[in-house]
Amino acid sequence: MLDTRPITTNFPGSVSLFPNKQSAIPAQAAANIARLLPDHPMVGITAWGLDGLEVVGWSSRQAARLEQAITDFPDSPGMDVIRTRRRILITDLAEEARWREYCAHLREFDVRSLYCHPLVSDGQVLGLLSLYSHRTNAFRAQG
C-alpha cells in the first residue's frame, strides 16, 4: 500500500557531488524510490522555485520525458499539486477529463496511471514527486 501522508523535508542544504554538473542526489533518490515501491513505477522529481518548475531527478529516461511534460503542459496535475499543495491520484488516464491534453500525451508513452505528491517544507511547496505506471489502478491511497 502507498502511504499518502504529505512528505515534509527539512534539509539544511545539499552538496553537489559533481561541482560542474547538476546534483546526482535527486536522480539517485528517484531510482531508489522506483526500486523500493511495488511494481517499480517510473519516478520523477521536480523542483519549484522562482524560475518555475525544473525536473531534477528521474528513475529512467522515460521517466525524465514524462516528468518534463509537467513543464511542457501548463494545465497538468503537477501544476495543480503545486498550486493546491494536495496530492493527485489518477487511476486511469484514459478516463481523466481534467487534463485531457496532458493525459493524452502520457498515454502516447503507454502510461495508464499517475500519482503526484507535493514536497513541502515549513509550509512551502518545494516541488513534487510523481509516480507513473503502465498499469491502470497502480497506486492506491492507504486506508
C-alpha angles and dihedrals in degrees: 000000000000116000105221100187113131113274113232123191126194103181114157090212141310132249121220114235089205112040096203096040136062112273115277091208098088091045091051091046091052092049091049093049091050091049094049100046122085113269090009101255122202110264132205132183120201126185124216119212145136091298093051125244124355125182105228106166141021138171096224141000091264090051089053091054091047093048091048088059088070088066093041095053112053089192101062138124089251092059090048090052089053092048099043101029087224127122121247126211121190110186096184120019091196090064098042114112102178099072104024100162094044093047091047089053092052091048088058084068090048092253111154105173137028139191123192122187129185119239105217134182124180090347094306124114110236096177142293143278116221129194121196129191137184088218128077115238090019094145127051130187113243109251 
